Amino acid sequence: MEAVLTLVTLSRPETTSAVTRGAARLVASMGYAPLAEVGLPNGRRADLMALGPKGEIVIVEVKSSPEDYLCDRKWGDYLPYCDAFYFAVGPDFPQRLLPEEPGLIVADGFGGAVVRDAVLTPLVTARRKALTLAFARLAAMRAGAAQ
């Protein structure tokens, strides 16, 4: 009997969901507590924001396709709200399109890997406190809504 390999092409929303899930699993395995779709004080929305064991804040911007990256260049707007910033992309994403400064995660629906570490730029104490409080309140509200 001959084995047949079928490649499944995901839609853009399915790719975004899979990469987000894999990146969240990766940062959780690294000791961070991730939340998806987190609003920032500047009106932007982080695809993933994660709080580390020492209070460090990481933002992950998911890019589902080259077109998604090329038409959406707002990633610099996230930098004032995190200690480290990463792009997360799928395994087939052409990584050469991305700038070299941010960290890079390659992920699928099951997990991911850090391909390039993010540069650490510590937040100002007052901003860290405000972001941490907002993060904690959002997590608690979501946990309460799930019950």
DSSP file (Angstrom, degrees, kcal/mol; ACC not computed):
  #  RESIDUE AA STRUCTURE BP1 BP2  ACC     N-H-->O    O-->H-N    N-H-->O    O-->H-N    TCO  KAPPA ALPHA  PHI   PSI    X-CA   Y-CA   Z-CA
    1    1 A M              0   0    0      0, 0.0     2,-0.4     0, 0.0     0, 0.0   0.000 360.0 360.0 360.0 136.0    0.0    0.0    0.0
    2    2 A E        -     0   0    0      1,-0.0     2,-0.3     2,-0.0     0, 0.0  -0.738 360.0-131.4 -92.7 130.4    1.3    3.4   -1.0
    3    3 A A        -     0   0    0     -2,-0.4     2,-0.5     2,-0.0    -1,-0.0  -0.589  17.9-152.0 -79.6 140.7    1.4    6.2    1.6
    4    4 A V        -     0   0    0     -2,-0.3     2,-0.6     2,-0.0    -1,-0.0  -0.963   1.0-154.6-117.5 126.0   -0.1    9.5    0.5
    5    5 A L        -     0   0    0     -2,-0.5     2,-0.6     2,-0.0    -2,-0.0  -0.885  10.1-165.6-100.7 122.6    1.1   12.8    2.0
    6    6 A T        -     0   0    0     -2,-0.6     2,-0.5     2,-0.0    -2,-0.0  -0.937   8.5-149.1-111.3 122.1   -1.4   15.6    1.8
    7    7 A L        -     0   0    0     -2,-0.6     2,-0.6     2,-0.0    -2,-0.0  -0.763  11.2-148.5 -89.1 131.5   -0.2   19.1    2.5
    8    8 A V        -     0   0    0     -2,-0.5     2,-0.6     2,-0.0    -2,-0.0  -0.877   2.7-150.9-102.7 125.2   -2.9   21.3    4.0
    9    9 A T        -     0   0    0     -2,-0.6     2,-0.2     6,-0.0    -2,-0.0  -0.856  16.0-145.8 -95.7 122.3   -2.8   25.0    3.2
   10   10 A L        -     0   0    0     -2,-0.6     2,-0.0     1,-0.1    -2,-0.0  -0.580  14.5-116.6 -86.6 148.1   -4.2   27.1    6.0
   11   11 A S     >  -     0   0    0     -2,-0.2     4,-2.7     1,-0.1     5,-0.2  -0.279  37.0 -99.7 -69.8 167.9   -6.1   30.3    5.4
   12   12 A R  H  > S+     0   0    0      1,-0.2     4,-2.6     2,-0.2     5,-0.2   0.922 125.0  47.4 -60.4 -45.2   -4.6   33.5    6.7
   13   13 A P  H  > S+     0   0    0      0, 0.0     4,-2.4     0, 0.0    -1,-0.2   0.889 112.9  49.8 -63.1 -36.0   -6.8   33.5    9.9
   14   14 A E  H  > S+     0   0    0      2,-0.2     4,-2.5     1,-0.2    -2,-0.2   0.895 111.3  48.9 -67.5 -39.1   -6.0   29.8   10.5
   15   15 A T  H  X S+     0   0    0     -4,-2.7     4,-2.9     2,-0.2     5,-0.3   0.929 111.1  49.9 -64.2 -45.3   -2.3   30.6   10.1
   16   16 A T  H  X S+     0   0    0     -4,-2.6     4,-2.5     1,-0.2    -2,-0.2   0.928 112.5  47.6 -58.2 -45.9   -2.5   33.5   12.5
   17   17 A S  H  X S+     0   0    0     -4,-2.4     4,-2.5     2,-0.2    -1,-0.2   0.917 113.6  47.0 -62.6 -44.6   -4.3   31.3   15.0
   18   18 A A  H  X S+     0   0    0     -4,-2.5     4,-2.7     2,-0.2    -2,-0.2   0.928 114.4  45.7 -65.1 -45.8   -1.8   28.5   14.7
   19   19 A V  H  X S+     0   0    0     -4,-2.9     4,-2.6     2,-0.2     5,-0.2   0.904 113.5  50.3 -65.8 -40.3    1.3   30.7   15.0
   20   20 A T  H  X S+     0   0    0     -4,-2.5     4,-2.5    -5,-0.3    -2,-0.2   0.936 112.1  47.4 -61.5 -46.3   -0.3   32.6   17.9
   21   21 A R  H  X S+     0   0    0     -4,-2.5     4,-2.4    -5,-0.2    -2,-0.2   0.930 114.1  46.7 -61.4 -46.7   -1.1   29.3   19.7
   22   22 A G  H  X S+     0   0    0     -4,-2.7     4,-2.1     1,-0.2    -1,-0.2   0.895 113.0  48.6 -64.3 -40.2    2.4   27.9   19.1
   23   23 A A  H  X S+     0   0    0     -4,-2.6     4,-2.7     2,-0.2     5,-0.2   0.891 110.9  51.0 -66.8 -38.9    4.1   31.2   20.2
   24   24 A A  H  X S+     0   0    0     -4,-2.5     4,-2.2    -5,-0.2    -2,-0.2   0.912 110.4  49.3 -64.2 -41.6    2.0   31.3   23.4
   25   25 A R  H  X S+     0   0    0     -4,-2.4     4,-2.0    -5,-0.2    -2,-0.2   0.900 111.4  50.7 -63.2 -39.8    3.0   27.7   24.2
   26   26 A L  H  X S+     0   0    0     -4,-2.1     4,-1.0     2,-0.2    -2,-0.2   0.959 111.8  44.4 -63.7 -51.4    6.6   28.5   23.6
   27   27 A V  H  <>S+     0   0    0     -4,-2.7     5,-2.4     1,-0.2     3,-0.4   0.863 112.0  54.1 -65.7 -32.3    6.7   31.6   25.9
   28   28 A A  H ><5S+     0   0    0     -4,-2.2     3,-1.7     1,-0.2    -1,-0.2   0.904 105.8  52.7 -63.5 -40.0    4.7   29.6   28.5
   29   29 A S  H 3<5S+     0   0    0     -4,-2.0    -1,-0.2     1,-0.3    -2,-0.2   0.711 104.5  57.7 -68.1 -18.1    7.3   26.9   28.4
   30   30 A M  T 3<5S-     0   0    0     -4,-1.0    -1,-0.3    -3,-0.4    -2,-0.2   0.341 129.2 -96.0 -92.4   5.1    9.9   29.6   29.0
   31   31 A G  T < 5S+     0   0    0     -3,-1.7     2,-0.2     1,-0.3    -3,-0.2   0.539  83.8 127.8  96.2   7.6    8.2   30.7   32.2
   32   32 A Y      < -     0   0    0     -5,-2.4    -1,-0.3    20,-0.2    20,-0.2  -0.654  56.6-133.6 -96.3 154.2    6.1   33.5   30.9
   33   33 A A  E     -A   51   0A   0     18,-2.4    18,-2.0    -2,-0.2     2,-0.2  -0.914  31.3-157.8-105.0 105.2    2.4   34.0   31.4
   34   34 A P  E     -A   50   0A   0      0, 0.0     2,-0.4     0, 0.0    16,-0.2  -0.580  15.4-173.9 -91.0 147.9    0.9   34.9   27.9
   35   35 A L  E     -A   49   0A   0     14,-2.8    14,-2.6    -2,-0.2     3,-0.3  -0.996  18.1-137.7-130.7 138.5   -2.3   36.7   27.1
   36   36 A A  E    S+A   48   0A   0     -2,-0.4    12,-0.3    12,-0.2    11,-0.2  -0.641  76.5  17.3 -92.5 152.8   -3.5   37.2   23.5
   37   37 A E  E    S+     0   0A   0     10,-2.0     2,-0.6    -2,-0.2    10,-0.2   0.961  75.1 177.2  56.5  65.4   -5.1   40.4   22.1
   38   38 A V  E     -A   46   0A   0      8,-2.3     8,-3.2    -3,-0.3    -1,-0.2  -0.895  23.5-135.5-107.3 120.5   -3.9   42.9   24.7
   39   39 A G  E     -A   45   0A   0     -2,-0.6     6,-0.2     6,-0.3     5,-0.1  -0.465  19.0-149.3 -72.0 142.8   -4.7   46.6   24.2
   40   40 A L    >   -     0   0    0      4,-3.0     3,-2.1    -2,-0.2    -1,-0.0  -0.748  27.1-107.9-111.1 159.4   -1.9   49.1   24.8
   41   41 A P  T 3  S+     0   0    0      0, 0.0    -1,-0.1     0, 0.0    -2,-0.0   0.747 117.0  59.8 -58.3 -24.3   -2.2   52.7   26.1
   42   42 A N  T 3  S-     0   0    0     35,-0.1     3,-0.1     2,-0.1    -3,-0.0   0.356 122.1-102.9 -86.9   7.1   -1.3   54.0   22.6
   43   43 A G  S <  S+     0   0    0     -3,-2.1     2,-0.1     1,-0.3    -1,-0.0   0.317  83.8 123.7  90.9  -9.3   -4.4   52.3   21.1
   44   44 A R        -     0   0    0     33,-0.1    -4,-3.0    -5,-0.1     2,-0.5  -0.351  54.9-135.8 -78.2 166.2   -2.4   49.4   19.5
   45   45 A R  E     -A   39   0A   0     -6,-0.2     2,-0.4    -3,-0.1    -6,-0.3  -0.984   9.8-141.5-128.5 119.6   -3.2   45.8   20.3
   46   46 A A  E     -A   38   0A   0     -8,-3.2    -8,-2.3    -2,-0.5    -9,-0.2  -0.641   6.7-145.1 -79.6 132.4   -0.5   43.3   21.0
   47   47 A D  E    S+     0   0A   0     -2,-0.4   -10,-2.0     1,-0.3     2,-0.4   0.936  89.3   6.0 -60.4 -45.9   -1.1   39.8   19.5
   48   48 A L  E     -AB  36  60A   0     12,-1.6    12,-2.6   -12,-0.3     2,-0.4  -0.999  65.2-176.9-137.4 136.5    0.6   38.3   22.5
   49   49 A M  E     -AB  35  59A   0    -14,-2.6   -14,-2.8    -2,-0.4     2,-0.4  -0.996  12.7-168.8-126.8 138.5    1.8   40.0   25.7
   50   50 A A  E     -AB  34  58A   0      8,-2.8     8,-2.6    -2,-0.4     2,-0.5  -0.987  14.5-146.8-134.0 139.4    3.6   37.9   28.3
   51   51 A L  E     -AB  33  57A   0    -18,-2.0   -18,-2.4    -2,-0.4     6,-0.2  -0.903  21.3-145.1-105.3 125.5    4.7   38.6   31.8
   52   52 A G    >   -     0   0    0      4,-3.4     3,-1.9    -2,-0.5   -20,-0.2  -0.322  28.4-100.3 -87.3 170.3    7.9   36.9   33.0
   53   53 A P  T 3  S+     0   0    0      0, 0.0    -1,-0.1     0, 0.0   -21,-0.1   0.704 124.1  44.9 -64.1 -21.0    8.7   35.6   36.5
   54   54 A K  T 3  S-     0   0    0      2,-0.1    -2,-0.0     0, 0.0    -3,-0.0   0.212 127.9 -94.6-105.8  13.4   10.7   38.7   37.3
   55   55 A G  S <  S+     0   0    0     -3,-1.9     2,-0.1     1,-0.3    77,-0.1   0.497  74.4 150.7  89.6   3.9    8.1   41.1   36.0
   56   56 A E        -     0   0    0     -5,-0.1    -4,-3.4     1,-0.0     2,-0.5  -0.414  36.8-140.5 -71.1 147.5    9.6   41.5   32.5
   57   57 A I  E     -B   51   0A   0     -6,-0.2    26,-3.1    -2,-0.1    27,-1.4  -0.939  17.0-173.0-116.8 128.3    7.2   42.2   29.7
   58   58 A V  E     -Bc  50  84A   0     -8,-2.6    -8,-2.8    -2,-0.5     2,-0.4  -0.951   6.5-160.0-118.9 137.2    7.4   40.6   26.2
   59   59 A I  E     -Bc  49  85A   0     25,-2.2    27,-2.5    -2,-0.4     2,-0.5  -0.967   3.8-163.9-116.4 136.3    5.3   41.5   23.2
   60   60 A V  E     -Bc  48  86A   0    -12,-2.6   -12,-1.6    -2,-0.4     2,-0.6  -0.982   4.0-158.8-120.4 123.1    5.0   39.1   20.3
   61   61 A E  E     - c   0  87A   0     25,-2.8    27,-2.4    -2,-0.5     2,-0.4  -0.909  14.9-145.4-102.3 118.8    3.6   40.4   16.9
   62   62 A V  E     - c   0  88A   0     -2,-0.6     2,-0.5    25,-0.2    27,-0.2  -0.697  12.5-168.6 -88.8 131.6    2.3   37.5   14.8
   63   63 A K  E     - c   0  89A   0     25,-2.6    27,-0.5    -2,-0.4    30,-0.1  -0.981   6.8-173.9-121.7 119.8    2.7   37.8   11.0
   64   64 A S        -     0   0    0     -2,-0.5    -1,-0.1     1,-0.2     3,-0.1   0.670  68.0  -0.5 -88.1 -18.3    0.7   35.2    9.0
   65   65 A S  S  > S-     0   0    0      1,-0.1     4,-1.8    28,-0.0     5,-0.2  -0.977  75.0 -98.9-161.2 164.6    2.1   36.1    5.5
   66   66 A P  H  > S+     0   0    0      0, 0.0     4,-3.0     0, 0.0     5,-0.2   0.896 123.7  54.2 -58.3 -38.7    4.6   38.4    3.7
   67   67 A E  H  > S+     0   0    0      1,-0.2     4,-2.2     2,-0.2     5,-0.2   0.896 103.9  55.2 -62.5 -40.1    1.6   40.5    2.8
   68   68 A D  H  4 S+     0   0    0      1,-0.2     4,-0.4     2,-0.2    -1,-0.2   0.907 113.8  41.2 -59.1 -43.0    0.6   40.8    6.4
   69   69 A Y  H >< S+     0   0    0     -4,-1.8     3,-1.1     1,-0.2    -2,-0.2   0.935 114.1  50.9 -70.6 -46.5    4.0   42.1    7.3
   70   70 A L  H 3< S+     0   0    0     -4,-3.0    -2,-0.2     1,-0.3    -1,-0.2   0.801 114.0  42.9 -67.2 -29.7    4.4   44.4    4.3
   71   71 A C  T 3< S+     0   0    0     -4,-2.2     2,-0.4     1,-0.2    -1,-0.3   0.461 113.1  55.9 -93.6   0.0    1.1   46.2    4.7
   72   72 A D    <   +     0   0    0     -3,-1.1     3,-0.3    -4,-0.4    -1,-0.2  -0.786  52.3 158.5-136.9  90.3    1.4   46.5    8.5
   73   73 A R    >   +     0   0    0     -2,-0.4     3,-0.5     1,-0.2    -1,-0.1  -0.077  39.2 112.3-104.0  33.2    4.6   48.3    9.6
   74   74 A K  G >   +     0   0    0      1,-0.2     3,-2.1     2,-0.1     4,-0.3   0.344  36.9 109.5 -88.2   8.0    3.4   49.4   13.1
   75   75 A W  G >>  +     0   0    0      1,-0.3     3,-1.6    -3,-0.3     4,-0.6   0.790  68.5  65.0 -60.3 -28.4    5.7   47.2   15.1
   76   76 A G  G X4 S+     0   0    0     -3,-0.5     3,-0.6     1,-0.3    -1,-0.3   0.770  89.8  68.2 -63.5 -23.9    7.8   50.1   16.3
   77   77 A D  G <4 S+     0   0    0     -3,-2.1    -1,-0.3     1,-0.2    -2,-0.2   0.668  95.9  55.5 -68.9 -15.4    4.7   51.3   18.2
   78   78 A Y  G X4 S+     0   0    0     -3,-1.6     3,-2.3    -4,-0.3    -1,-0.2   0.741  85.2  82.1 -86.1 -24.8    5.0   48.3   20.5
   79   79 A L  G X< S+     0   0    0     -4,-0.6     3,-1.3    -3,-0.6    -1,-0.2   0.810  83.5  57.7 -57.9 -37.4    8.6   48.9   21.7
   80   80 A P  G 3  S+     0   0    0      0, 0.0    -1,-0.3     0, 0.0    -2,-0.1   0.570 106.6  53.6 -69.7  -3.4    7.8   51.5   24.4
   81   81 A Y  G <  S+     0   0    0     -3,-2.3     2,-0.3    42,-0.1    -2,-0.2   0.139 106.0  48.0-118.4  19.0    5.6   49.0   26.1
   82   82 A C    <   -     0   0    0     -3,-1.3   -24,-0.2    39,-0.1     3,-0.1  -0.993  62.2-137.7-153.8 159.4    7.8   45.9   26.5
   83   83 A D  S    S+     0   0    0    -26,-3.1    38,-3.0    -2,-0.3     2,-0.3   0.730  98.9  18.6 -84.2 -26.8   11.3   44.8   27.6
   84   84 A A  E     -c   58   0A   0    -27,-1.4   -25,-2.2    36,-0.2     2,-0.4  -0.996  68.7-157.4-147.7 141.1   11.6   42.5   24.6
   85   85 A F  E     -c   59   0A   0     34,-0.4    18,-2.8    -2,-0.3     2,-0.3  -0.971  12.4-179.4-125.2 134.9    9.8   42.4   21.3
   86   86 A Y  E     -cd  60 103A   0    -27,-2.5   -25,-2.8    -2,-0.4     2,-0.4  -0.954  22.4-141.1-128.5 148.5    9.5   39.4   18.9
   87   87 A F  E     -cd  61 104A   0     16,-2.3    18,-2.9    -2,-0.3     2,-0.4  -0.856  20.1-156.2 -93.1 144.9    8.0   38.6   15.6
   88   88 A A  E     +cd  62 105A   0    -27,-2.4   -25,-2.6    -2,-0.4     2,-0.3  -0.997  20.4 166.7-122.4 129.4    6.3   35.2   15.4
   89   89 A V  E     -cd  63 106A   0     16,-2.4    18,-2.7    -2,-0.4   -25,-0.1  -0.888  35.7 -98.5-135.3 163.8    5.9   33.6   12.0
   90   90 A G    >   -     0   0    0    -27,-0.5     3,-1.5    -2,-0.3    18,-0.2  -0.303  43.7 -99.0 -77.4 168.6    5.1   30.2   10.5
   91   91 A P  T 3  S+     0   0    0      0, 0.0    -1,-0.1     0, 0.0    17,-0.1   0.763 121.7  50.0 -61.0 -26.8    7.8   27.8    9.3
   92   92 A D  T 3  S+     0   0    0      2,-0.1   -27,-0.0     3,-0.0    -2,-0.0   0.446  80.4 118.4 -93.4   0.0    7.2   28.8    5.6
   93   93 A F  S <  S-     0   0    0     -3,-1.5     2,-1.3     1,-0.1     3,-0.1  -0.455  74.5-117.0 -68.7 134.8    7.5   32.6    6.2
   94   94 A P    >   -     0   0    0      0, 0.0     3,-2.0     0, 0.0     4,-0.3  -0.589  29.2-166.5 -74.5  96.8   10.4   34.2    4.3
   95   95 A Q  G >  S+     0   0    0     -2,-1.3     3,-1.4     1,-0.3    -2,-0.0   0.698  75.9  76.3 -61.2 -22.8   12.4   35.4    7.3
   96   96 A R  G 3  S+     0   0    0      1,-0.3    -1,-0.3    -3,-0.1     4,-0.1   0.703  85.6  65.5 -63.9 -18.3   14.6   37.7    5.1
   97   97 A L  G <  S+     0   0    0     -3,-2.0    -1,-0.3     2,-0.1    -2,-0.2   0.770  88.1  84.3 -71.8 -25.6   11.7   40.1    4.9
   98   98 A L  S <  S-     0   0    0     -3,-1.4     6,-0.0    -4,-0.3   -29,-0.0  -0.475  87.9-106.7 -83.2 147.4   11.8   40.9    8.6
   99   99 A P        -     0   0    0      0, 0.0    -1,-0.1     0, 0.0    -2,-0.1  -0.306  22.7-129.4 -66.4 157.8   14.2   43.4   10.2
  100  100 A E  S    S+     0   0    0      1,-0.2     4,-0.0    -4,-0.1    -2,-0.0   0.652  92.6  73.9 -84.6 -16.1   17.1   42.0   12.1
  101  101 A E  S    S+     0   0    0     17,-0.1    18,-0.5     2,-0.0    -1,-0.2   0.937  84.3  66.9 -69.4 -47.7   16.6   44.1   15.3
  102  102 A P  S    S-     0   0    0      0, 0.0   -16,-0.2     0, 0.0    16,-0.0  -0.243  91.6-100.6 -71.5 162.4   13.6   42.3   16.9
  103  103 A G  E     -d   86   0A   0    -18,-2.8   -16,-2.3    16,-0.1     2,-0.4  -0.305  36.2-138.4 -70.3 166.3   13.6   38.8   18.2
  104  104 A L  E     -dE  87 116A   0     12,-2.6    11,-2.8   -18,-0.2    12,-1.8  -0.990  17.8-175.2-137.5 128.2   12.2   36.0   16.0
  105  105 A I  E     -dE  88 114A   0    -18,-2.9   -16,-2.4    -2,-0.4     2,-0.5  -0.969  10.7-157.2-117.1 133.8   10.0   33.0   16.9
  106  106 A V  E     +dE  89 113A   0      7,-2.4     7,-2.1    -2,-0.4     2,-0.3  -0.965  30.1 164.0-109.1 125.6    9.0   30.4   14.3
  107  107 A A  E     - E   0 112A   0    -18,-2.7     5,-0.2    -2,-0.5     2,-0.2  -0.944  25.9-173.6-142.5 157.2    5.9   28.6   15.4
  108  108 A D  E >   - E   0 111A   0      3,-2.5     3,-0.6    -2,-0.3   -86,-0.2  -0.663  58.5 -71.8-131.1-167.4    3.1   26.4   14.3
  109  109 A G  T 3  S+     0   0    0     -2,-0.2     3,-0.1     1,-0.2   -90,-0.1   0.591 128.6  46.6 -67.6  -8.5    0.0   25.2   16.2
  110  110 A F  T 3  S-     0   0    0      1,-0.3     2,-0.3   -85,-0.0    -1,-0.2   0.647 122.2 -53.9-109.6 -19.6    1.9   22.9   18.5
  111  111 A G  E <   -E  108   0A   0     -3,-0.6    -3,-2.5   -93,-0.1    -1,-0.3  -0.979  49.7-133.1 168.7-165.0    4.8   25.0   19.7
  112  112 A G  E     -E  107   0A   0     -2,-0.3     2,-0.3    -5,-0.2    -5,-0.2  -0.951   6.5-126.7-164.7-178.7    7.7   27.1   18.5
  113  113 A A  E     -E  106   0A   0     -7,-2.1    -7,-2.4    -2,-0.3     2,-0.7  -0.997  25.1-117.9-144.4 143.7   11.4   28.0   18.7
  114  114 A V  E     +E  105   0A   0     -2,-0.3    -9,-0.3    -9,-0.2     3,-0.2  -0.754  30.6 176.1 -80.8 116.4   13.3   31.2   19.3
  115  115 A V  E    S+     0   0A   0    -11,-2.8     2,-0.4    -2,-0.7   -10,-0.2   0.793  73.6  16.7 -88.8 -34.7   15.4   31.7   16.2
  116  116 A R  E    S-E  104   0A   0    -12,-1.8   -12,-2.6    -3,-0.1    -1,-0.3  -0.981  82.4-124.3-142.4 127.4   16.8   35.0   17.2
  117  117 A D        -     0   0    0     -2,-0.4     2,-0.2   -14,-0.2   -12,-0.0  -0.368  29.5-116.7 -68.1 147.2   16.8   36.5   20.8
  118  118 A A        -     0   0    0    -15,-0.1     2,-0.4     1,-0.1   -32,-0.1  -0.529  28.0-107.4 -79.9 150.1   15.2   39.9   21.3
  119  119 A V        -     0   0    0    -18,-0.5     2,-0.6   -34,-0.2   -34,-0.4  -0.644  35.3-127.7 -73.9 132.7   17.2   42.8   22.4
  120  120 A L        +     0   0    0     -2,-0.4   -36,-0.2   -36,-0.1   -37,-0.1  -0.760  32.0 173.0 -89.1 123.5   16.4   43.6   26.0
  121  121 A T        -     0   0    0    -38,-3.0   -39,-0.1    -2,-0.6    -2,-0.0  -0.871  29.9-133.7-129.1  95.7   15.4   47.2   26.7
  122  122 A P        -     0   0    0      0, 0.0   -39,-0.1     0, 0.0     2,-0.1  -0.182  18.7-123.0 -58.0 136.8   14.2   47.6   30.3
  123  123 A L        -     0   0    0      1,-0.1     2,-0.2     2,-0.1   -42,-0.1  -0.361  31.1 -95.8 -71.7 154.8   11.0   49.6   30.8
  124  124 A V     >  -     0   0    0      1,-0.1     4,-2.5    -2,-0.1     3,-0.3  -0.509  39.5-116.3 -66.9 142.9   10.9   52.6   33.0
  125  125 A T  H  > S+     0   0    0      1,-0.2     4,-2.5     2,-0.2     5,-0.2   0.866 111.9  50.5 -54.2 -45.8    9.6   51.6   36.5
  126  126 A A  H  > S+     0   0    0      1,-0.2     4,-2.1     2,-0.2    -1,-0.2   0.902 112.5  46.6 -64.1 -40.6    6.4   53.6   36.4
  127  127 A R  H  > S+     0   0    0     -3,-0.3     4,-2.7     2,-0.2     5,-0.2   0.906 111.1  52.5 -67.5 -41.0    5.4   52.3   32.9
  128  128 A R  H  X S+     0   0    0     -4,-2.5     4,-2.7     1,-0.2     5,-0.2   0.925 109.9  49.1 -59.6 -44.2    6.2   48.7   34.0
  129  129 A K  H  X S+     0   0    0     -4,-2.5     4,-2.3    -5,-0.2    -1,-0.2   0.930 112.8  46.5 -62.3 -45.5    4.0   49.1   37.1
  130  130 A A  H  X S+     0   0    0     -4,-2.1     4,-2.2     1,-0.2    -2,-0.2   0.913 115.4  45.8 -63.7 -43.5    1.1   50.5   35.0
  131  131 A L  H  X S+     0   0    0     -4,-2.7     4,-2.6     2,-0.2    -2,-0.2   0.894 112.3  51.0 -67.1 -40.2    1.4   47.8   32.3
  132  132 A T  H  X S+     0   0    0     -4,-2.7     4,-2.6    -5,-0.2    -2,-0.2   0.909 111.1  48.0 -65.0 -42.0    1.7   45.0   34.9
  133  133 A L  H  X S+     0   0    0     -4,-2.3     4,-2.4    -5,-0.2    -2,-0.2   0.927 113.4  47.0 -64.0 -45.1   -1.4   46.2   36.8
  134  134 A A  H  X S+     0   0    0     -4,-2.2     4,-2.3     2,-0.2    -2,-0.2   0.895 112.6  50.7 -63.3 -40.0   -3.4   46.4   33.5
  135  135 A F  H  X S+     0   0    0     -4,-2.6     4,-2.6     2,-0.2    -2,-0.2   0.930 111.2  48.0 -62.2 -47.1   -2.1   43.0   32.5
  136  136 A A  H  X S+     0   0    0     -4,-2.6     4,-2.4     1,-0.2    -2,-0.2   0.900 112.1  49.0 -63.0 -42.0   -3.2   41.5   35.8
  137  137 A R  H  X S+     0   0    0     -4,-2.4     4,-2.6     2,-0.2    -1,-0.2   0.917 111.7  49.0 -64.9 -42.9   -6.6   43.1   35.7
  138  138 A L  H  X S+     0   0    0     -4,-2.3     4,-2.5     2,-0.2    -2,-0.2   0.928 112.1  48.5 -62.1 -45.2   -7.2   41.8   32.1
  139  139 A A  H  X S+     0   0    0     -4,-2.6     4,-2.4     1,-0.2    -2,-0.2   0.912 113.0  47.6 -61.7 -42.7   -6.1   38.3   33.1
  140  140 A A  H  X S+     0   0    0     -4,-2.4     4,-2.4     2,-0.2    -2,-0.2   0.900 111.7  50.0 -66.6 -40.6   -8.4   38.3   36.1
  141  141 A M  H  X S+     0   0    0     -4,-2.6     4,-2.0     2,-0.2    -2,-0.2   0.910 112.4  47.2 -64.3 -41.2  -11.3   39.6   34.1
  142  142 A R  H  X S+     0   0    0     -4,-2.5     4,-1.3     2,-0.2    -2,-0.2   0.903 111.8  50.5 -66.1 -40.4  -10.9   37.0   31.5
  143  143 A A  H  < S+     0   0    0     -4,-2.4     4,-0.5     1,-0.2    -2,-0.2   0.897 111.6  48.6 -64.4 -40.0  -10.5   34.2   34.1
  144  144 A G  H >< S+     0   0    0     -4,-2.4     3,-0.8     1,-0.2    -1,-0.2   0.860 109.1  52.3 -66.9 -36.7  -13.7   35.4   35.8
  145  145 A A  H 3< S+     0   0    0     -4,-2.0    -1,-0.2     1,-0.2    -2,-0.2   0.764 102.7  60.2 -70.4 -24.9  -15.6   35.5   32.5
  146  146 A A  T 3<        0   0    0     -4,-1.3    -1,-0.2     1,-0.2    -2,-0.2   0.633 360.0 360.0 -78.3 -13.0  -14.6   31.9   31.7
  147  147 A Q    <         0   0    0     -3,-0.8    -1,-0.2    -4,-0.5    -2,-0.1   0.475 360.0 360.0 -83.7 360.0  -16.3   30.6   34.8
